[in-house]
Amino acid sequence: MYRTPQLPAPSLAALALVLIGTWMVAALAHPRGLILGGVCFLAGISLMLLQGFLRFDSQARVKSDLELENLSLRNLSQKEDHLRQGILVNLREGVVLLDSQKEVRLYNPAAQLLLSTSSRLAMGASLPGVFREPETLRNIEMAYAGKETEWTLRRDPRSLRLRAVPIDSVDGSQNVLLTIGDITRQEALETTRQKFISNASHELKTPVTGIRIAAENLMDGGFVAPGGEINIQAILRSVDRMTMLLNDISELSRIETGALRLQAQPIQLGVFLPQLIEEMRRQAEPRRIALKAELEPSLDQMVMQADPLRLHQLLENLLSNAIKFSPEGSEVVLQVQSRAPWLIWIVQDSGPGIAESDARRIFERFYRAPSTRGVPGTGLGLAIVKHLALLMGGEVSLESELGKGSTFTVKLPHP
């Protein structure tokens, strides 16, 4: 930034010349005094005029430089405004900015297109005029409270994915930025995928069952040549793995499509937990893995409402994974804690652990961490755990570190 320089006042030399010249003209009667005084006076006046001219010229140059800088800043600001406007106009994702008064401060054409004419989207429009769905209004209120939220909004014929992000303005007030994406095609593709998987798994069960029956008949009927039993046993093991995979695919498909309905019943934790551990001990004993259950004393007589079959399935998948990936002779612990409004189930193992890059994907269908590739499995167990937890109104999370085992935590609501 330029600053106006502090220019000097008339120099002492100029003032001295003027004063001396004036004194000589007035005090000396001799003609030489008059001449010398006049010369000094004129020299002083000339010096003052020269300094004034230099000062004026310098100020003019500074003013000119400031005007050029201001012009450059205005041009830069206009270019940045044009760039921002171009980005907003060309974004396929809708953008809406709500100010602290919950009025529209900014939006782009994509938002207007996605929300359609059913929404009165305009500059200065109020929040209820743009969105009338209770879920959307609740999520936006949560964003104004400082929590980022994401949800699905259906505006026929589209399905929209909305995200509300709280933004602090310069004056300290709270604004909310909404992003709107069209997920109609993704939802259609997902529905098609789920139907295909469901139908394929169902149709494949029949030939797999036929292969098993044929192999067992060959074994029982004595039609296998000496040494051929090994091949028949290999066929049966492969059929078992295929059956397990098809069952998991079918189960996950039922959960994802909403075909699975929970049948809530009273479950006494002090009875349910020992039964679960006893069943899983059969799987742990061949590898000399100790199963340990830790139930808070206050929970022994507690009765929770849940689907016992699905709760058993969820915990069985977690315990089965822990047993498979833990070294022989180690320990697997299942803890149950009460932290209102949650009932928390924690499964800890002493396995190889999971890298952070893999932990982010561990609940995806068919995903298996590189460290687990040598252990048999379908890659669907944890995906089923995740979807069952969500279906029960809860959530599942993972804490793990390579070489230090893993801890899976399931939170289920409990009034």
N, C-alpha and C positions, 0 to 999 in steps of 0.2 A: 504493500500500500504506500502511496505517496504522501508525504507530509510537507506542508508549506514551510519553506525555510524561513528562519528569523533573519530578516535583512537588517543591516546596520543602520542606525540613525546617522544624520549628517556628521561627518568626521570632525574631530577637533581641529584639524588643519584648516578645513574650509571655514569654520567659524572664526578661527584665529585670523585668517586672512581678511575676512570681512570686517572684523572689529579693528584690526590694525589699520586697514585702509581708511575706515571711517574716522579713526582718531587722527591719522596723519592729515587728512583733508581738513579736519576741523581745527587742529591744534597748530599746524605748521603754516605760517604765512608765506614761506618761501615757495616759489613756483615748483622747485624740485619736490617739496613735500606734497604739493597738490598732485603732481604727476605720479609719484611713487604711491601715494595713498589711493589714487584712482586705479592704478594697476593692481594693487593688492585687493582692493574691493571687488574689481571685476573678476580677478582670478578666483576669489572665494565664491562669488556668485556662480561662476562657470563650473567650479568643482561641485557645488551643490546641485546644479542642474544635471551634471553628468551622473552623479550618484542617483538622483531621482529617476533619470532615464533608465539606468541599469536596474534599479529596483522594479520599475514598471515592466521592463522587458523580462526580468526573471519571474515576476508574478504571472505574466502572460504565458510564459513557457510552462510553468507549473499548472496553471489552469487548463492549458491545452492538453498536457499529459494526463491530468485527471479526467478530462472529458473523453480522451481516447480509452483510458482504462475502464471507465464506466460503460462506454459503448461496447468494449470487448466483453465485459461481464454480462451485459444485457444480451449480446449475441449468444454467448455460451449458455446462459439460462434458457433462452428460447430454443436452442438446439437440444438441451436436455429435456425440456418440456415436450418437444416434438418427439424425441426418442421414447420417453415414457408413454406418451399418448399412442405412439405406433405399437409399442409392446402390448399395451392393454387392448388395442383394437384387434390385433392379430392373434391374441391368445385364444386357444380353443376352450380353455377352462374359464368358467365365469368367475368374476371378481366383484365383490360388493364390499364397500367400506362403510361401516356404521359409526357415527360419531357418539360423543358422550350423551347426547340427547336422544339416542336410538333412532336417528334419522339418517337417510342415505346421503352420504357425502360424496361418493364416487362409485361408479359401476362401469362395466364395459359391455359391448354389444353381445358377447357370448352369454353373459348372465341374463340379459333380456330375452335372448333366444331360448335358453334352457328353461327359464322359469315360465315362459310363454305368457300369453295375454291374461292368464288367470291371476297373475301377480301385477299389482300396480307399482312397478319399479320405475322410479323417477327421482331426480335430484330433490332432496328435502322430504321424500316420502317417509312416513312413519313405519316402524317395524311391523305393527299389525297389518298395515296395508300391503306389505310385501310378502309376509309369511303369516299364515293363519293356523298352521298345524301346531297342536299343543306340544308335540315332541320337539319340533324345531324351535319354538319359543323357549322351551325349557333349556335346551342346549345353548342357545344364544345367551340366555341369562347366566348360565354357568360360565360362559366365556367372559361376560362382563365382570363376574366374580373372580376372574383370574385363571380359570381352568380351561385348557385347550380341549375341544370336544370334536367328535366325528360321528356321523350318523347317515342313514339312508332316507331320502325323501322321494316319494312317488308322486309324480305329476304326469298323469296320462298324456301321451303314451310313453313317457320316459321314466326311468329310474335314475335318480341323481344321488351322488355321494357328496355330502356337504362337510366342510371342516371349518370350525370357528376358532380363530386365534386371537387372544387378547393382545392389544398393542397400546402402549403408553404414549400419549401425545406430548408435545413440547411443554404444554402448560400443566402437565401432570394428570389430566383427565384420561379416562379409559375409553379407548376405541376398540372396535372388533372388526377384524378382517375375515370375510367369508369367501371361501373358494368352492366352486361348484363344478363337479365333473359328471359327465354322462356315462353311466355304467350299464345302460340298457343292453348293449351287445354282449358285454362280459357276462351279465346275468343269464342271457339266453344261451350263451355257449356253456356256461356252468350247468344249467339245467339239462342241456343235451348230453354233456359229459356224464352227469350223475345217472341219467336214464340209461345211457349206454353201458356204464359200469354195472348198474343194477341188473340189467337184462343179461349181460355177458356172464356175470358171475353165476346167475341163476341157471343159464343154459349149460354152463361148463360143469356144473355139479353132476349132471346125469352121466356124461361119458367118464368122468373121474370115478364115480361110483362103480360103473361097469368095469373099468380097468381093475379096480380093487377086487371085485367079485371074481373076475376071471383069474387073476393071479392067485387068489386064495384057493380057488377050485383046482388049479394046477398043483398047488402044494399039497392039498388034502387028498387028491385023487391019485397021487403017485405018478403023474405024467411027466415029471421033471427028470431029466437025465442026471446021472451022478455028477455032482459039482454044480449043477444048475441052480441049486437052492440059493446060492449067493446072489445070482442075478435076480431071482424072484424077490428076495429080501430087499435088494436095491430098488426094484420097482415099487414095492410097498412103501418104502421110506419116502420115495419121491411122491407117491400118491398122498401120503400123510402131509407132506409139506404143501402140496397143491391144495388139499382140502382145507388146511389151516389158512392159506392165503385167500381162498375163495370165501371162507367164512368171515374173515376180517374185512374183505372188500364189501361183502354183502351187508355186514353190520354197519360199517362206516357209511355206506350209501343210505341205509335206512335212517341213520341219525341225521345226515346232511339234508335229506329230502323231507324231513319232518314226519316220516312214516313211523318212526319209533315213538311210542307214547309211554311215559313214565307211570308206574303204578305205585304211588306213595303208600307206605305202610309204617306203623310204629316199629322202630328198631332200638333195642336196648344195647347200648354200646358194650356193657360188661359181658354180654353173651355173644354178640356179633363178632367182636374182635378176636377172642380166643378161637372161635370156629374158623375164622379166616386164616389165622396163623397156623393152626393145625393142618389145614388143607395144603397150605403153601410149604409146609415142612417136608412133605413128600418130595417136592422138587428140590429142596435145599440139601437134604441129607446126602444124596450121592456125591455132592461136592463139598461135604463137611462144612457147610455154611450155617452159622447159628442165626436163627430168626429171633428177634427180640421185640416185644410189644411194650410200649410205655404209655399207659393211660392215666391221666390225672385222676387222683382219688375221687375228686368231686364228680367225675364223669361216669363212674362205674354204674350207677343206677339211672343215668340220663337216658331218656328216650327221645330219639329224633325221628322226624318224618322224612322218609326217602324211599326210593325204589331199591329194595335189598339186592335184587339181581344185578342192577346196573351199578350200584355202589360197590358190590363185590367185584364186578368186572373191572371197574376203574382201578381199584386197589390191587387186584390180581395182576393187571398189566404192569403196574409200577413195580410191584414186588418181584414179578417174574423177570423184568429187565434187570433189577438190582441183583438178583441171584445169578443171572446169566453172565453179567459183566464183572462181578466181584471175584477176586482170586480165591482159590480153594482155602478153606480154613478161616475165612474172614467172617465178618458179622454184618447183618442187615437189620436196621432198626426202623420200626414203624411207631411214630409218636402221634398221639391225639391230644390236642389242646383246645381249650375254649377261650376265644378272644372276641367277645360280643362285637358285632352280630354274627361272627363267623365260628364255625367248627373247623379246626385246622388239622389236616392229615399230612404228616411229614415222613417221607421215605428216604433214609440215608444209606448209602452204600460205600464200599471201599474200592470201587472199580478204578479204571484208568482215568476217569474224568473226561470232560468234554471241553474242547477249545471254545473260546468266545465266539469265533466265526461260525462254528458248527452249532453252538447253543441257540443262535438266532433262528435256525432252521429246523431244530430237532423235532418240533411238533408238526412239521409238514408231512404230507402223505409220501410214503416210499423213501423218505430221506433217511440215510444212515450215515453217521459220522465215520470217517476213515478208520478210526481206532476200533470200530465194532464190526468191520466188514467180515471178519473171520468167524463170527458167531452167528448161528442160524437165526433167522427172523424174517418177518415180512416187511418191516419198515412202516407198519400201520398201527402198531400198538399205542404209541404216544399220540398219534393223531386221534385215535378213538378216545383216549384219556382226555384230550383237550375238548373234544366235542361233547363228551358226556358231562364234563365239568360245566361247560357253558349251558348245556341243556338243563342241568340242575340249578342254574342260577349262580354258579360259582366261577372259579378261575384256577388255573394251574400255572406254576412258575418253576424255574430251574436256577439253581446256584451250583456252579461247578468250576473246577480248576484242574488242569491236566496233572495227573499223578496224585491227586488228593481226593478222588471220589466225587460223587454227585449227591445233591439234595433236591428232591422234588417236593413241592409244597402245593397242596390242594386246599382251597378255601371254599367251603360250602356254607350257605346261609343257614343260621339257626336262631330262631326268635328267642 
